[in-house]
Amino acid sequence: EVQLVESGGGLVQAGGSLRLSCAASGFTFDDYVIGWFRQAPGKEREGFSCISSSDGSTYYADSVKGRFTISRDNAKNTVYLQMNSLKPEDTAVYYCAATFSRLRAWRPQPGEYVYWGQGTQVTVSS
């Protein structure tokens, strides 16, 4: 059974930090691109970061560049998202997702991903 399980969400003050984890099982993790998405109430799901399977190349949307860092530990089948300098507009449900690819590319579209986690809430207070 394929599973992606996010953890690490919570409530934090503006300027603070959180570290999200995405633990994967049920598929060959090393062959999959992992993306992070978020969805705020009334808004579309936004892809803001991904990490390639082949060499760990990382990609970020402008909205998080310089503040968020994505990384992966293939030995633990886990992807991490370090979020610093959080802003109230970062408040959303955060999802990780996986898609099979050995190519390096920016993949922000939800439709490109086949496996999804259940999401974790991140709330940033002002």
C-alpha positions as CSV (number, residue, x, y, z in Angstrom):
1,E,0.0,0.0,0.0
2,V,1.3,3.4,-1.0
3,Q,1.5,6.0,1.7
4,L,2.7,9.5,2.1
5,V,2.4,10.8,5.6
6,E,3.1,14.5,6.5
7,S,4.0,15.6,9.9
8,G,5.3,18.7,11.7
9,G,2.6,21.2,11.1
10,G,1.3,23.5,13.8
11,L,0.8,27.0,15.0
12,V,3.7,29.4,14.9
13,Q,4.2,33.2,15.2
14,A,5.2,35.2,12.2
15,G,9.0,35.0,11.7
16,G,9.1,31.6,13.3
17,S,10.1,28.2,11.8
18,L,8.7,24.8,11.3
19,R,10.0,21.6,9.8
20,L,7.7,19.4,7.9
21,S,8.4,15.7,7.1
22,C,6.9,13.5,4.4
23,A,7.4,9.8,5.1
24,A,6.9,7.5,2.1
25,S,6.2,3.8,1.8
26,G,4.9,1.3,-0.7
27,F,6.9,2.5,-3.7
28,T,10.5,2.8,-4.9
29,F,11.2,6.2,-3.3
30,D,14.5,6.8,-5.1
31,D,12.7,6.9,-8.4
32,Y,10.1,9.5,-7.5
33,V,10.1,13.3,-7.6
34,I,8.6,14.6,-4.4
35,G,6.7,17.9,-4.4
36,W,5.3,20.1,-1.7
37,F,1.9,21.8,-2.2
38,R,-0.3,24.0,0.0
39,Q,-3.9,25.0,-0.1
40,A,-5.4,27.9,1.8
41,P,-9.2,28.2,2.3
42,G,-10.8,29.4,-0.9
43,K,-7.6,29.2,-3.0
44,E,-6.3,26.7,-5.5
45,R,-3.6,24.2,-4.5
46,E,-0.2,25.7,-5.1
47,G,2.9,23.8,-5.9
48,F,5.8,25.6,-4.3
49,S,8.7,23.2,-4.1
50,C,10.0,19.9,-5.5
51,I,13.1,17.7,-5.3
52,S,14.2,15.5,-8.1
53,S,14.8,11.8,-7.7
54,S,18.1,11.5,-9.7
55,D,20.4,14.0,-8.0
56,G,18.3,15.9,-5.5
57,S,18.0,19.0,-7.6
58,T,15.6,21.4,-5.8
59,Y,13.1,23.9,-7.1
60,Y,11.1,26.7,-5.5
61,A,8.4,29.1,-6.3
62,D,9.2,32.7,-5.8
63,S,6.7,32.9,-2.9
64,V,9.0,30.7,-0.8
65,K,12.5,31.0,-2.3
66,G,15.1,32.0,0.2
67,R,12.8,31.0,3.1
68,F,12.0,27.3,2.6
69,T,14.4,24.4,2.0
70,I,13.5,21.0,0.7
71,S,15.7,18.0,1.2
72,R,15.4,14.2,1.0
73,D,16.9,11.3,2.8
74,N,16.5,8.3,0.5
75,A,17.7,5.9,3.2
76,K,14.8,6.9,5.3
77,N,12.3,7.4,2.5
78,T,11.6,10.8,3.8
79,V,11.5,14.4,2.4
80,Y,11.8,17.4,4.7
81,L,10.7,21.0,4.3
82,Q,12.4,23.5,6.5
83,M,10.3,26.6,6.7
84,N,11.9,29.8,8.1
85,S,10.7,33.4,8.3
86,L,7.1,32.3,8.2
87,K,4.5,34.8,7.2
88,P,0.7,34.8,7.9
89,E,0.2,34.2,4.2
90,D,1.9,30.9,4.5
91,T,-1.1,29.6,6.5
92,A,-2.5,26.6,4.6
93,V,-2.8,22.8,4.6
94,Y,0.5,21.5,3.4
95,Y,0.7,18.3,1.2
96,C,3.5,16.2,-0.1
97,A,3.1,14.3,-3.4
98,A,5.1,11.9,-5.5
99,T,5.5,11.2,-9.2
100,F,7.7,8.8,-11.0
101,S,10.5,10.5,-12.9
102,R,14.3,10.4,-13.3
103,L,14.3,13.7,-15.0
104,R,15.2,17.0,-13.4
105,A,12.5,19.6,-13.9
106,W,10.3,22.1,-12.0
107,R,7.0,20.3,-11.5
108,P,4.4,22.6,-9.8
109,Q,1.3,21.2,-11.3
110,P,-0.8,18.9,-9.0
111,G,-1.9,16.9,-12.1
112,E,1.6,15.6,-12.5
113,Y,1.6,13.8,-9.2
114,V,0.1,10.4,-8.6
115,Y,0.4,9.8,-4.9
116,W,-0.7,12.3,-2.2
117,G,-0.5,12.6,1.6
118,Q,-3.4,13.6,3.8
119,G,-2.0,17.0,4.6
120,T,-0.9,18.9,7.7
121,Q,-2.1,22.2,8.9
122,V,0.3,25.1,9.2
123,T,-1.0,28.3,10.8
124,V,1.1,31.4,11.1
125,S,-0.2,34.1,13.5
126,S,0.6,37.8,13.0
